[in-house]
Amino acid sequence: MNEATAIRSRTVTANGLRMHVTEAGEGRPVVLLHGFPQSSREWAPVMSALAARAHLIAPDLRGAGRTAAPASGYDSATVRRDIIALLDELGLDRIDLVAHDWSALVGFDLCLEHPDRVRRYVAIAVPAPYLRMSRALMIGLLKAMPHLWFQWAIATPALGPALLSGGRQRLAHWLLRGFEGRPMNDEDVAAYVEALRDPARSRAASKLYRGLILPGFMKMIRGAYLGRVLHTPTLILFGAGDALLPKDAMEVSPADAPHTTVEFVPGGAHYLVDDNPGEVARRIAVFLLE
């Protein structure tokens, strides 16, 4: 691999936060945001696949990876400010955005609040925030609830950090192994779990669930986004094996998001980027770079 396409890293300060950022390639800027409990290393295979065609930028978000884990700021508005400040620090006026899991919630908010900064958006494993209650959706939510017990446990002060960081860290291992379509790279799992040994990072994870992830999904369910039109051209990717919600609940009305499409990717589940990085990279390239 030549120097231009190799993955490189640096630390920058944005919104008062010391952020670790990995980069590869040159050209059109594409920012990639990771899920939970992962970090920018989630994107390494995709970055390697696309580095000859674009400038890939994958930060460790607040409290994750090698970025600082301050005591506060684990809400969508603050994380959005982190990202906008990072773009400003890197001199990027407009980007293409790719986001997985909880950061996809932030990505939708970025597109709605800062449409001038995001040219196109790829959201992975999270539906557009325009859920309308139907019998199918209600049944899907009721079926999903027993499988989502861990979210409330993680969000609970003291209990959540203890479960993530203590002993053999069974919960952290289960989160990474219980929703994969194929075995995740052992070195990646070890890195994600080890990071949660840090008390500041396990507390940050709990605050993220309490301040952003659970409130974000509740906003969607309450219909808080209805009436706010998403104009950013958007591609939503779901692993075909991700059975959290019924597929018909994932569809998006043109009245809510006129330039949004939904695709189900074979060979993957919730951790789609890890399950099938080659196909994820291909679909990102088709949507953003061709």
N, C-alpha and C positions, 0 to 999 in steps of 0.2 A: 504493500500500500504506500503511495507516495505521500509527501508531507501535506499536500492540499486536502487529501481525503482522510487522513488519519484523525482520530478523535483526540482533541486537545482539551485542556481545562484551565480555568482561571477563576479568581475570586474578585467580585466587584461589590461595591456598596450601593444599594438601591433602596430608597424609602427608609434609610437608616439601618438596613439589614445587610449583613455580610452574606452574600450569596455565592455559592459554588455553581459554576456554569460549565457545561461541556459543549463543545462545538466541533463541527466537521464540515468540510467543503467550503465552497464560495458561491456567490451569486444571490439569487432570490432568497430572502430570509424566511425560514420556516421555524417557528417556535413550537417545541414539543413539551407538554406538561404531563407529569407522571401521576399515577394513582396511589392508593394506600394499600399496604404500608411500604411502598416502593420509593425509588428515587430516580434520578436521571439515568442511572444504569439500565433501567427498563428499556430505554430507547436505543441502546448501543447497536443491536443488529439492524434496526431500521435506519439509523444514521449511517452505518457502513454501507447499506444498500443504496442510499440516496445521495451520498456525499459527492458523487461526481456531477450531480445535477442541481444542487442547491446549497445554501448556507444553513445547516441544521444547528439549532441552538436549544439545548435542553438544560434548564436550570433545576437545581434541587430547590424545591419550594420551602417556605418557612417551616422550620422544625424538622425537615427531612434531610437525609443524606449528609452532606458536609456543609450545609447552610446552617446559620445560627438558629437556635431554638429559644427565642425570648419567651418571657412569661405571658405575653398577650399577643393579640393580633390574629387569632385563628377564626376569622369571619371572612365572608366573601368580599366585603368592601376593602378590608385591609390587604388581602391577598391580591385583589385587583390592583390596588395601588402599588404593591410590590412589583407586579408584572409591568405596569405602565412605566414605573420608575426605571426598571431594568431596560425596557426598550429605549427610554430616553438616554440612559447611561451608555448604551451601545450604539446610539445614533440611528435608531431604526424608526422611521416615521410610520411605516405600514408593513404588516407582516401577514403571512399565512399562519394559521394556528391549528395545532393538533393537540387534543387533550383526552386523557383516559380517566375513567372512574370519577372520583370526586372533583378533580380539576376540570372535568367537562362541565360541571355545574358552574364553575367560575368562568369557563369559556363562553357559555351562553350569556352570562351577565356582561362579560367584556364586549361581546358583539352588540348587545342592546344598549350598553352605556357608552361605548366608544366605537361606534361603527366606522369612524374614520381611520382607526388604527388596525382593523382586521379586514383583509381583502377577501379571504375565504377561510372556512372553518371545517375541520373534521373532528367530530365528537365520537368517542368510542365507549361503548358499554353503558351509556346513559341516554335515556330518551329526551327528546325536545321537551321543554318545560310547559307543555300545553295539554297535560292530561285532563281529559274530560271523563267524569264518572259515568261508567256504563256497567251493566251487569257483568260483562266479561272482565272488565278492569277490577271491579270489586271482588269478584271471585279470585282473580289472579293475586290481588293484594292479600286477601285472606290466606291463600295458599302459601304466599311468600313469607308472611309474618313469622311463622315458627322457625324459618331458616335465617331470620335476621335478628335473632335474640342478641347476638354478639354486639350489634350496634349500640344498644341501650346499655349493655355491660361496659363497653369501652367508654361510653360517654359519662359514666358515673364517676364523680370525683373520688380519688383514692383507689376505688376498686378497679377502674379501667387501667390506670398506670401499673398497678400491682399485677394484674392479669397479663399484661403485655411484657413486662420486664422481669418478673420473678421466676425463680426456680428453673424448670426446664422450658419455660416459655411455650407451653403447649398451645395456647390460644394463638400466638403469633405464627407458629408453624402451621396450625390448622387453617388460618386465614389464607396462607399462601398455597397450601396443598389441597384445601377443600373445594376450591372453585376453579382449578386449572383443567384445561382440556388435555394437556399432555404434561409430563413432569417438568416443572420449572428447573432451570439451571441451578445445581446445588450451591455453587459459589454465590449466585445472586441471593438465594434464600438465606444463606448464612450471613451475608452482608446486611440484608434487611432486618433480620432478627437481632443480630448483634447491635445494630444502631439503637434498637429499642431498649437495650440494657442501660443506656444513658438515662438517668431519671428525668432530665430536662426534655428528652425526646419522647419518652413514654407519656409524660404529662402533656406535651404538645399534641400527641396523637389523641388523647382523651379530649382535650379542648377543641381539636379540629372536629371531632364527631359532635361535640356538644354545641359548638358555635357556628358550624358551617354545614356539615354533611346532613345531620338530622333536620335542622331548620330548612335547609335547601330543598330536601325532598318533601317536607311538609308544605312548603310554599307551592310546590308543583301540585300536590294533591288538593290543596285549598283553592286552586285556580287563580293564584295571585298574578300569574303571567298573562292570563287571558286579556286580550285587548292591546297587548304590546307586540307589535308585529316584528318578527325577525326577518330583516331584509338581507342580511349577509348570506351569500351562497354557502350552503352547509350540506355536508355529507355526514350521515350518522351510520356508524358501523356497529353491528352487534355480532357476536359469535353465535353461529347457528345452534350451538350447544348451550347457550346461556338461557336457562328456563325461568328466570326470575319473574318476568311478566309475560302475559300472552302476546303473541306477535302482532295481533290486530290493535293492541293498545299502544304499540310503538309508532303507528302511522301518524303522519302529521297533516293537518288540514292546510290547504293553500291559503286560507284566510289568515292563519297564524304565521306561517312561514312559507311564502310563495316560492322560494328558491331552495327548498330543502328536500333531499331525497334520503331514503332509508335503505340500507343493504344488509343482508344477513350473510355472514362470511362462514363458509364451511371450515371445519378443522379447528374450531376454537370455541371457547366459552367466555367467562367473564374476563380472564386474563388473556384477552385475544392477542395483544401485542407479543406476549411470550409464547402463546400457543402456536401462532402462525405468522411470524414476523415477515416472511417473504411476501405473503399475500397482502398483509396490511401495508407494507411498503409499496407494493404494486398499485393498490387502490389509492393510496395517498398520492402517488406520482401521477396517476391518470387524472385525478381531480384537481390537483394543485399545479402540476408542472407540465401538462401537455396542452 
